[in-house]
Amino acid sequence: MTKISAKAFADFLVGSSTKHASTVRNILRPRDPDAIIPSGYYKRAIAIVRAYHECENKISAVKEGIGALDKLTEAATSSQARTQLQKNIDAVHAYMQLFGSRTWKVVKCPTMRYVFSTVSISGRPDFAVSDGTKTSLIKLGVCRKKEQADLVRVMLRVIYQAAAHKLSLSPSDVIYLDLTTGTVIPGDPADKALASVIDDGCLLLERLVAASSA
């Protein structure tokens, strides 16, 4: 079974032959952890959001969390570490601006995978929230590349297809939050034709992995 994250699969599906080759290399000889599972890049931001909702939207939880990240940023010894910490701080600010007034509760998300043929795609969001009547799955990220819109479109659909048999939700309940612009991108319920494109992508990945393994 070939295992891959929703983000890495979406990157593969919309990418060039060069991206196809690098994805297969990462699967067979993993170097980039995001080729297999989500990297947890925003885990500190997610922890702050979780604490905020779990204490009934007390802003003190956010201030305390950001204060701790500010101290870690000051103490960081590499520019890479400082950049990641600052992006986590920015993620919290973006989330609070868009969703801070929502009376959501962060809920446990079951293990979700979309499986087609021999390809298994992780449908894990960055976190799941509930308003008491429905569950929404949220992914955080940054739109940079020209093809990013298609990448997000594929990623949201894959997550929805992985979640649909375990949770009661619609495609629009799977949400991407662009941390640079504050743009909220929900999945499109009308995008049903993408399902066959995803399955074709699974078959292509299966063939490429098999060929490289031979």
DOBATOR-534491 format. One record per residue: residue in three letters; x, y, z of N, C-alpha, C in turn. Coordinates in pm, whole numbers. Example, Ala and Ser with C-alpha at 12.3 -4.5 7.8 and 13.67 -1.06 7.14 Angstrom:
% DOBATOR-534491
+-----+--------+--------+--------+--------+--------+--------+--------+--------+--------+
:   r :    n.x :    n.y :    n.z :   ca.x :   ca.y :   ca.z :    c.x :    c.y :    c.z :
+-----+--------+--------+--------+--------+--------+--------+--------+--------+--------+
: Ala :   1319 :   -569 :    780 :   1230 :   -450 :    780 :   1320 :   -330 :    780 :
: Ser :   1285 :   -225 :    708 :   1367 :   -106 :    714 :   1290 :      3 :    787 :
+-----+--------+--------+--------+--------+--------+--------+--------+--------+--------+
END
This chain:
% DOBATOR-534491
+-----+--------+--------+--------+--------+--------+--------+--------+--------+--------+
:   r :    n.x :    n.y :    n.z :   ca.x :   ca.y :   ca.z :    c.x :    c.y :    c.z :
+-----+--------+--------+--------+--------+--------+--------+--------+--------+--------+
: Met :     85 :   -120 :      0 :      0 :      0 :      0 :     88 :    125 :      0 :
: Thr :     61 :    217 :    -91 :    133 :    344 :    -97 :     59 :    446 :    -13 :
: Lys :    125 :    499 :     92 :     63 :    596 :    180 :    118 :    736 :    151 :
: Ile :     28 :    835 :    153 :     67 :    971 :    120 :    -31 :   1067 :    187 :
: Ser :     13 :   1188 :    220 :    -76 :   1286 :    279 :   -161 :   1352 :    170 :
: Ala :   -272 :   1413 :    212 :   -359 :   1482 :    117 :   -285 :   1596 :     47 :
: Lys :   -203 :   1669 :    122 :   -129 :   1780 :     64 :    -28 :   1731 :    -40 :
: Ala :     48 :   1628 :     -3 :    149 :   1575 :    -95 :     83 :   1516 :   -220 :
: Phe :    -32 :   1450 :   -203 :   -102 :   1394 :   -318 :   -153 :   1506 :   -409 :
: Ala :   -210 :   1610 :   -350 :   -259 :   1722 :   -431 :   -144 :   1787 :   -508 :
: Asp :    -30 :   1801 :   -440 :     89 :   1857 :   -505 :    131 :   1770 :   -623 :
: Phe :    124 :   1639 :   -605 :    157 :   1543 :   -710 :     58 :   1556 :   -827 :
: Leu :    -70 :   1564 :   -796 :   -173 :   1562 :   -900 :   -167 :   1685 :   -989 :
: Val :   -139 :   1801 :   -932 :   -138 :   1924 :  -1012 :      2 :   1957 :  -1064 :
: Gly :    102 :   1876 :  -1023 :    240 :   1908 :  -1056 :    286 :   1853 :  -1191 :
: Ser :    409 :   1885 :  -1224 :    472 :   1843 :  -1348 :    531 :   1704 :  -1332 :
: Ser :    590 :   1654 :  -1439 :    656 :   1524 :  -1433 :    772 :   1525 :  -1333 :
: Thr :    835 :   1642 :  -1317 :    942 :   1654 :  -1218 :    887 :   1635 :  -1077 :
: Lys :    772 :   1696 :  -1050 :    707 :   1679 :   -920 :    664 :   1534 :   -901 :
: His :    615 :   1469 :  -1008 :    579 :   1327 :   -999 :    699 :   1245 :   -954 :
: Ala :    812 :   1270 :  -1016 :    932 :   1193 :   -984 :    978 :   1216 :   -840 :
: Ser :    973 :   1342 :   -795 :   1018 :   1371 :   -658 :    922 :   1312 :   -555 :
: Thr :    794 :   1309 :   -588 :    696 :   1249 :   -497 :    723 :   1100 :   -481 :
: Val :    748 :   1033 :   -593 :    777 :    890 :   -587 :    905 :    864 :   -508 :
: Arg :   1007 :    947 :   -529 :   1132 :    931 :   -453 :   1107 :    946 :   -304 :
: Asn :   1024 :   1044 :   -266 :    995 :   1066 :   -124 :    919 :    949 :    -64 :
: Ile :    835 :    885 :   -144 :    760 :    770 :    -95 :    852 :    650 :    -75 :
: Leu :    939 :    627 :   -172 :   1028 :    511 :   -166 :   1146 :    532 :    -73 :
: Arg :   1195 :    656 :    -66 :   1308 :    689 :     21 :   1275 :    820 :     93 :
: Pro :   1191 :    814 :    193 :   1138 :    937 :    255 :   1246 :   1030 :    310 :
: Arg :   1239 :   1154 :    267 :   1321 :   1260 :    326 :   1229 :   1371 :    378 :
: Asp :   1127 :   1402 :    301 :   1030 :   1503 :    340 :    917 :   1435 :    416 :
: Pro :    901 :   1459 :    546 :    797 :   1389 :    623 :    657 :   1416 :    570 :
: Asp :    637 :   1528 :    498 :    504 :   1559 :    447 :    465 :   1468 :    332 :
: Ala :    562 :   1390 :    280 :    528 :   1294 :    175 :    446 :   1179 :    231 :
: Ile :    459 :   1156 :    361 :    389 :   1044 :    424 :    276 :   1094 :    515 :
: Ile :    307 :   1187 :    605 :    209 :   1237 :    700 :    221 :   1388 :    710 :
: Pro :    119 :   1456 :    761 :    131 :   1601 :    780 :    251 :   1634 :    868 :
: Ser :    318 :   1744 :    837 :    445 :   1775 :    903 :    427 :   1837 :   1040 :
: Gly :    310 :   1886 :   1074 :    291 :   1951 :   1203 :    356 :   2088 :   1209 :
: Tyr :    371 :   2156 :   1096 :    438 :   2285 :   1091 :    367 :   2387 :   1181 :
: Tyr :    235 :   2378 :   1186 :    157 :   2475 :   1264 :    106 :   2416 :   1396 :
: Lys :    176 :   2318 :   1448 :    125 :   2251 :   1569 :    116 :   2346 :   1688 :
: Arg :    205 :   2444 :   1698 :    198 :   2537 :   1810 :     77 :   2630 :   1797 :
: Ala :     50 :   2674 :   1676 :    -69 :   2758 :   1653 :   -196 :   2679 :   1682 :
: Ile :   -198 :   2555 :   1638 :   -315 :   2470 :   1660 :   -337 :   2449 :   1810 :
: Ala :   -230 :   2431 :   1886 :   -242 :   2412 :   2030 :   -302 :   2536 :   2098 :
: Ile :   -264 :   2654 :   2050 :   -319 :   2778 :   2107 :   -468 :   2790 :   2074 :
: Val :   -504 :   2761 :   1951 :   -645 :   2766 :   1911 :   -727 :   2666 :   1992 :
: Arg :   -672 :   2548 :   2009 :   -741 :   2444 :   2086 :   -764 :   2492 :   2230 :
: Ala :   -659 :   2549 :   2291 :   -672 :   2598 :   2429 :   -775 :   2710 :   2438 :
: Tyr :   -777 :   2796 :   2338 :   -872 :   2908 :   2335 :  -1017 :   2858 :   2337 :
: His :  -1048 :   2761 :   2253 :  -1185 :   2711 :   2246 :  -1220 :   2624 :   2367 :
: Glu :  -1120 :   2550 :   2416 :  -1147 :   2460 :   2529 :  -1174 :   2536 :   2659 :
: Cys :  -1124 :   2660 :   2670 :  -1152 :   2740 :   2790 :  -1262 :   2843 :   2763 :
: Glu :  -1352 :   2807 :   2671 :  -1470 :   2888 :   2640 :  -1432 :   3026 :   2587 :
: Asn :  -1341 :   3027 :   2491 :  -1302 :   3148 :   2417 :  -1245 :   3259 :   2505 :
: Lys :  -1162 :   3221 :   2600 :  -1097 :   3322 :   2684 :   -973 :   3374 :   2613 :
: Ile :   -971 :   3506 :   2586 :   -861 :   3566 :   2511 :   -729 :   3552 :   2586 :
: Ser :   -734 :   3531 :   2716 :   -611 :   3514 :   2794 :   -532 :   3392 :   2747 :
: Ala :   -602 :   3290 :   2698 :   -533 :   3171 :   2648 :   -451 :   3204 :   2524 :
: Val :   -504 :   3292 :   2440 :   -432 :   3333 :   2319 :   -313 :   3420 :   2356 :
: Lys :   -334 :   3516 :   2444 :   -225 :   3604 :   2485 :   -111 :   3525 :   2549 :
: Glu :   -147 :   3430 :   2633 :    -45 :   3348 :   2699 :     31 :   3264 :   2597 :
: Gly :    -42 :   3205 :   2501 :     23 :   3123 :   2399 :    115 :   3202 :   2309 :
: Ile :     69 :   3319 :   2265 :    152 :   3403 :   2179 :    272 :   3457 :   2255 :
: Gly :    253 :   3489 :   2383 :    366 :   3533 :   2465 :    475 :   3427 :   2473 :
: Ala :    432 :   3303 :   2488 :    529 :   3193 :   2493 :    602 :   3178 :   2359 :
: Leu :    529 :   3194 :   2248 :    592 :   3185 :   2116 :    688 :   3300 :   2092 :
: Asp :    654 :   3420 :   2142 :    744 :   3535 :   2129 :    877 :   3506 :   2198 :
: Lys :    872 :   3445 :   2316 :    995 :   3412 :   2389 :   1077 :   3308 :   2315 :
: Leu :   1007 :   3207 :   2258 :   1078 :   3105 :   2181 :   1143 :   3166 :   2057 :
: Thr :   1074 :   3261 :   1995 :   1127 :   3327 :   1875 :   1254 :   3405 :   1909 :
: Glu :   1251 :   3476 :   2019 :   1368 :   3553 :   2063 :   1486 :   3462 :   2093 :
: Ala :   1457 :   3342 :   2145 :   1564 :   3251 :   2185 :   1610 :   3159 :   2072 :
: Ala :   1539 :   3160 :   1960 :   1572 :   3070 :   1849 :   1711 :   3099 :   1795 :
: Thr :   1783 :   2994 :   1762 :   1922 :   3011 :   1718 :   1939 :   3001 :   1567 :
: Ser :   1831 :   2974 :   1495 :   1840 :   2967 :   1349 :   1727 :   3047 :   1286 :
: Ser :   1752 :   3098 :   1167 :   1649 :   3176 :   1097 :   1530 :   3087 :   1060 :
: Gln :   1557 :   2959 :   1031 :   1449 :   2867 :    997 :   1353 :   2849 :   1115 :
: Ala :   1409 :   2833 :   1235 :   1326 :   2817 :   1354 :   1247 :   2943 :   1382 :
: Arg :   1313 :   3059 :   1367 :   1242 :   3186 :   1390 :   1129 :   3205 :   1291 :
: Thr :   1153 :   3168 :   1166 :   1049 :   3182 :   1064 :    928 :   3095 :   1095 :
: Gln :    954 :   2971 :   1134 :    843 :   2881 :   1166 :    763 :   2932 :   1285 :
: Leu :    832 :   2979 :   1388 :    763 :   3031 :   1506 :    681 :   3154 :   1471 :
: Gln :    738 :   3243 :   1388 :    664 :   3364 :   1350 :    542 :   3330 :   1266 :
: Lys :    554 :   3229 :   1181 :    438 :   3188 :   1101 :    329 :   3128 :   1189 :
: Asn :    368 :   3061 :   1297 :    269 :   3011 :   1391 :    198 :   3126 :   1461 :
: Ile :    273 :   3230 :   1496 :    212 :   3348 :   1557 :    115 :   3414 :   1459 :
: Asp :    159 :   3428 :   1334 :     73 :   3487 :   1231 :    -53 :   3404 :   1210 :
: Ala :    -37 :   3271 :   1219 :   -151 :   3181 :   1200 :   -256 :   3204 :   1309 :
: Val :   -211 :   3223 :   1431 :   -305 :   3247 :   1541 :   -380 :   3379 :   1519 :
: His :   -305 :   3482 :   1480 :   -370 :   3612 :   1455 :   -473 :   3602 :   1343 :
: Ala :   -437 :   3532 :   1236 :   -529 :   3517 :   1122 :   -653 :   3439 :   1164 :
: Tyr :   -633 :   3334 :   1239 :   -746 :   3253 :   1285 :   -839 :   3336 :   1373 :
: Met :   -781 :   3410 :   1467 :   -863 :   3490 :   1559 :   -941 :   3598 :   1486 :
: Gln :   -880 :   3658 :   1384 :   -950 :   3761 :   1308 :  -1072 :   3704 :   1235 :
: Leu :  -1058 :   3582 :   1185 :  -1165 :   3522 :   1106 :  -1265 :   3444 :   1189 :
: Phe :  -1215 :   3370 :   1286 :  -1300 :   3275 :   1357 :  -1304 :   3295 :   1508 :
: Gly :  -1240 :   3399 :   1557 :  -1229 :   3417 :   1701 :  -1361 :   3431 :   1773 :
: Ser :  -1463 :   3480 :   1703 :  -1594 :   3500 :   1768 :  -1681 :   3375 :   1763 :
: Arg :  -1635 :   3271 :   1694 :  -1715 :   3149 :   1684 :  -1710 :   3071 :   1815 :
: Thr :  -1824 :   3022 :   1856 :  -1829 :   2941 :   1978 :  -1806 :   2795 :   1943 :
: Trp :  -1692 :   2770 :   1881 :  -1654 :   2636 :   1840 :  -1587 :   2562 :   1954 :
: Lys :  -1594 :   2432 :   1945 :  -1519 :   2345 :   2034 :  -1430 :   2257 :   1949 :
: Val :  -1302 :   2253 :   1982 :  -1212 :   2164 :   1909 :  -1243 :   2021 :   1949 :
: Val :  -1265 :   1936 :   1851 :  -1305 :   1798 :   1879 :  -1202 :   1701 :   1823 :
: Lys :  -1203 :   1581 :   1879 :  -1111 :   1479 :   1831 :  -1154 :   1433 :   1692 :
: Cys :  -1055 :   1420 :   1606 :  -1084 :   1379 :   1468 :  -1042 :   1233 :   1450 :
: Pro :  -1130 :   1149 :   1400 :  -1093 :   1009 :   1379 :   -989 :    995 :   1268 :
: Thr :   -920 :    883 :   1267 :   -828 :    855 :   1157 :   -908 :    840 :   1028 :
: Met :   -870 :    914 :    927 :   -945 :    913 :    801 :   -850 :    895 :    684 :
: Arg :   -882 :    801 :    596 :   -801 :    779 :    478 :   -893 :    755 :    359 :
: Tyr :   -852 :    810 :    244 :   -920 :    777 :    119 :   -835 :    674 :     47 :
: Val :   -891 :    558 :     21 :   -815 :    449 :    -41 :   -874 :    417 :   -177 :
: Phe :   -787 :    416 :   -276 :   -827 :    373 :   -410 :   -716 :    287 :   -466 :
: Ser :   -753 :    165 :   -507 :   -655 :     67 :   -553 :   -551 :     47 :   -442 :
: Thr :   -422 :     72 :   -471 :   -319 :     50 :   -369 :   -267 :    181 :   -309 :
: Val :   -340 :    290 :   -330 :   -298 :    420 :   -277 :   -388 :    459 :   -160 :
: Ser :   -327 :    495 :    -48 :   -400 :    535 :     72 :   -360 :    677 :    108 :
: Ile :   -458 :    769 :    102 :   -431 :    911 :    125 :   -486 :    954 :    261 :
: Ser :   -399 :   1012 :    344 :   -442 :   1060 :    474 :   -533 :   1181 :    458 :
: Gly :   -650 :   1178 :    524 :   -743 :   1290 :    520 :   -739 :   1373 :    646 :
: Arg :   -630 :   1368 :    716 :   -619 :   1438 :    844 :   -614 :   1590 :    824 :
: Pro :   -708 :   1663 :    887 :   -701 :   1810 :    884 :   -604 :   1859 :    992 :
: Asp :   -578 :   1989 :    996 :   -496 :   2042 :   1104 :   -573 :   2036 :   1235 :
: Phe :   -702 :   2060 :   1231 :   -787 :   2035 :   1346 :   -933 :   2034 :   1303 :
: Ala :  -1018 :   1978 :   1390 :  -1162 :   1971 :   1364 :  -1234 :   2048 :   1473 :
: Val :  -1340 :   2120 :   1433 :  -1417 :   2198 :   1529 :  -1565 :   2166 :   1512 :
: Ser :  -1640 :   2185 :   1620 :  -1783 :   2161 :   1617 :  -1856 :   2280 :   1678 :
: Asp :  -1970 :   2316 :   1618 :  -2053 :   2422 :   1675 :  -2173 :   2364 :   1750 :
: Gly :  -2170 :   2233 :   1769 :  -2277 :   2166 :   1838 :  -2374 :   2096 :   1745 :
: Thr :  -2375 :   2138 :   1618 :  -2464 :   2076 :   1520 :  -2388 :   2011 :   1406 :
: Lys :  -2272 :   2065 :   1372 :  -2194 :   2006 :   1264 :  -2045 :   2021 :   1293 :
: Thr :  -1968 :   1940 :   1225 :  -1823 :   1942 :   1238 :  -1761 :   2003 :   1113 :
: Ser :  -1660 :   2087 :   1132 :  -1584 :   2144 :   1021 :  -1438 :   2102 :   1035 :
: Leu :  -1375 :   2072 :    922 :  -1235 :   2033 :    920 :  -1154 :   2147 :    861 :
: Ile :  -1048 :   2187 :    930 :   -974 :   2307 :    891 :   -829 :   2274 :    860 :
: Lys :   -781 :   2326 :    747 :   -640 :   2318 :    708 :   -585 :   2460 :    704 :
: Leu :   -465 :   2477 :    756 :   -396 :   2605 :    752 :   -286 :   2599 :    647 :
: Gly :   -263 :   2710 :    580 :   -156 :   2710 :    480 :   -133 :   2847 :    420 :
: Val :    -45 :   2851 :    322 :     -7 :   2975 :    255 :    -13 :   2954 :    105 :
: Cys :    -92 :   3036 :     36 :   -102 :   3028 :   -111 :     11 :   3109 :   -172 :
: Arg :    104 :   3042 :   -240 :    218 :   3111 :   -300 :    227 :   3086 :   -450 :
: Lys :    209 :   2960 :   -491 :    236 :   2923 :   -628 :    116 :   2953 :   -718 :
: Lys :    143 :   2963 :   -848 :     36 :   2988 :   -944 :    -66 :   2875 :   -944 :
: Glu :    -18 :   2752 :   -924 :   -108 :   2637 :   -930 :   -171 :   2608 :   -794 :
: Gln :   -148 :   2696 :   -694 :   -193 :   2667 :   -559 :   -345 :   2654 :   -549 :
: Ala :   -420 :   2728 :   -628 :   -566 :   2720 :   -622 :   -612 :   2578 :   -655 :
: Asp :   -553 :   2517 :   -758 :   -589 :   2380 :   -793 :   -542 :   2282 :   -686 :
: Leu :   -426 :   2309 :   -628 :   -375 :   2222 :   -521 :   -471 :   2221 :   -403 :
: Val :   -516 :   2340 :   -362 :   -610 :   2349 :   -249 :   -741 :   2280 :   -284 :
: Arg :   -787 :   2298 :   -407 :   -912 :   2236 :   -452 :   -905 :   2084 :   -440 :
: Val :   -795 :   2026 :   -485 :   -776 :   1880 :   -477 :   -765 :   1836 :   -332 :
: Met :   -685 :   1907 :   -253 :   -662 :   1869 :   -114 :   -793 :   1868 :    -35 :
: Leu :   -875 :   1970 :    -52 :  -1003 :   1976 :     20 :  -1095 :   1861 :    -21 :
: Arg :  -1095 :   1830 :   -150 :  -1183 :   1721 :   -196 :  -1136 :   1585 :   -143 :
: Val :  -1005 :   1564 :   -140 :   -952 :   1438 :    -89 :   -986 :   1423 :     60 :
: Ile :   -969 :   1530 :    136 :  -1001 :   1526 :    278 :  -1150 :   1496 :    297 :
: Tyr :  -1234 :   1560 :    216 :  -1378 :   1534 :    225 :  -1409 :   1387 :    196 :
: Gln :  -1350 :   1334 :     91 :  -1378 :   1195 :     55 :  -1327 :   1098 :    161 :
: Ala :  -1219 :   1133 :    228 :  -1168 :   1049 :    336 :  -1259 :   1057 :    458 :
: Ala :  -1320 :   1174 :    480 :  -1399 :   1196 :    601 :  -1545 :   1156 :    585 :
: Ala :  -1594 :   1152 :    463 :  -1739 :   1139 :    439 :  -1799 :   1013 :    500 :
: His :  -1722 :    903 :    507 :  -1779 :    779 :    559 :  -1767 :    768 :    711 :
: Lys :  -1703 :    871 :    774 :  -1690 :    869 :    919 :  -1759 :    986 :    989 :
: Leu :  -1777 :   1096 :    917 :  -1837 :   1215 :    973 :  -1953 :   1261 :    887 :
: Ser :  -2051 :   1324 :    949 :  -2164 :   1381 :    875 :  -2127 :   1524 :    838 :
: Leu :  -2086 :   1544 :    714 :  -2043 :   1675 :    669 :  -2057 :   1687 :    518 :
: Ser :  -2053 :   1810 :    469 :  -2059 :   1837 :    325 :  -1922 :   1886 :    281 :
: Pro :  -1894 :   1890 :    150 :  -1765 :   1940 :    104 :  -1733 :   2081 :    155 :
: Ser :  -1835 :   2165 :    172 :  -1811 :   2302 :    218 :  -1771 :   2309 :    365 :
: Asp :  -1782 :   2197 :    436 :  -1739 :   2193 :    576 :  -1589 :   2164 :    589 :
: Val :  -1523 :   2143 :    476 :  -1378 :   2127 :    475 :  -1320 :   2261 :    429 :
: Ile :  -1244 :   2326 :    515 :  -1207 :   2466 :    495 :  -1056 :   2484 :    495 :
: Tyr :  -1007 :   2563 :    399 :   -866 :   2600 :    393 :   -854 :   2747 :    431 :
: Leu :   -767 :   2778 :    526 :   -744 :   2916 :    568 :   -608 :   2962 :    520 :
: Asp :   -608 :   3058 :    425 :   -483 :   3115 :    375 :   -433 :   3217 :    476 :
: Leu :   -322 :   3187 :    539 :   -273 :   3268 :    649 :   -213 :   3400 :    606 :
: Thr :   -179 :   3414 :    478 :   -120 :   3540 :    432 :   -227 :   3643 :    396 :
: Thr :   -341 :   3597 :    348 :   -446 :   3689 :    303 :   -570 :   3686 :    391 :
: Gly :   -581 :   3584 :    477 :   -702 :   3569 :    557 :   -818 :   3516 :    477 :
: Thr :   -789 :   3464 :    359 :   -895 :   3410 :    273 :   -940 :   3274 :    323 :
: Val :  -1072 :   3257 :    330 :  -1130 :   3128 :    368 :  -1178 :   3059 :    240 :
: Ile :  -1126 :   2939 :    215 :  -1161 :   2865 :     93 :  -1231 :   2735 :    135 :
: Pro :  -1364 :   2727 :    117 :  -1433 :   2603 :    150 :  -1432 :   2508 :     30 :
: Gly :  -1450 :   2379 :     57 :  -1466 :   2284 :    -51 :  -1594 :   2315 :   -129 :
: Asp :  -1595 :   2275 :   -255 :  -1708 :   2306 :   -343 :  -1797 :   2184 :   -360 :
: Pro :  -1923 :   2190 :   -312 :  -2013 :   2074 :   -326 :  -2040 :   2037 :   -472 :
: Ala :  -2024 :   2134 :   -562 :  -2052 :   2108 :   -704 :  -1934 :   2043 :   -776 :
: Asp :  -1823 :   2026 :   -706 :  -1700 :   1977 :   -769 :  -1694 :   1825 :   -769 :
: Lys :  -1805 :   1759 :   -804 :  -1812 :   1613 :   -798 :  -1722 :   1546 :   -902 :
: Ala :  -1701 :   1613 :  -1016 :  -1620 :   1554 :  -1122 :  -1476 :   1533 :  -1079 :
: Leu :  -1434 :   1606 :   -976 :  -1296 :   1593 :   -930 :  -1268 :   1455 :   -873 :
: Ala :  -1373 :   1384 :   -829 :  -1353 :   1251 :   -770 :  -1285 :   1156 :   -868 :
: Ser :  -1327 :   1159 :   -994 :  -1266 :   1071 :  -1093 :  -1123 :   1114 :  -1126 :
: Val :  -1097 :   1244 :  -1120 :   -961 :   1294 :  -1142 :   -868 :   1243 :  -1030 :
: Ile :   -919 :   1243 :   -908 :   -841 :   1194 :   -794 :   -812 :   1045 :   -810 :
: Asp :   -913 :    970 :   -851 :   -892 :    826 :   -870 :   -790 :    799 :   -981 :
: Asp :   -798 :    876 :  -1089 :   -699 :    862 :  -1197 :   -559 :    896 :  -1145 :
: Gly :   -551 :    995 :  -1058 :   -422 :   1031 :   -999 :   -366 :    919 :   -913 :
: Cys :   -455 :    851 :   -842 :   -412 :    736 :   -761 :   -352 :    627 :   -850 :
: Leu :   -418 :    601 :   -962 :   -368 :    498 :  -1054 :   -235 :    538 :  -1114 :
: Leu :   -219 :    666 :  -1147 :    -92 :    713 :  -1201 :     19 :    698 :  -1096 :
: Leu :    -10 :    738 :   -972 :     90 :    724 :   -866 :    125 :    577 :   -845 :
: Glu :     25 :    491 :   -848 :     48 :    347 :   -833 :    143 :    295 :   -941 :
: Arg :    120 :    334 :  -1065 :    206 :    290 :  -1176 :    348 :    342 :  -1161 :
: Leu :    363 :    469 :  -1123 :    495 :    526 :  -1112 :    574 :    462 :   -997 :
: Val :    507 :    437 :   -887 :    574 :    373 :   -773 :    617 :    231 :   -810 :
: Ala :    527 :    158 :   -880 :    559 :     21 :   -920 :    677 :     19 :  -1017 :
: Ala :    678 :    114 :  -1111 :    787 :    119 :  -1209 :    920 :    152 :  -1143 :
: Ser :    919 :    241 :  -1045 :   1042 :    279 :   -978 :   1091 :    172 :   -882 :
: Ser :    999 :     87 :   -838 :   1035 :    -20 :   -745 :   1090 :   -143 :   -817 :
: Ala :   1061 :   -152 :   -946 :   1100 :   -272 :  -1022 :   1251 :   -283 :  -1036 :
+-----+--------+--------+--------+--------+--------+--------+--------+--------+--------+
END
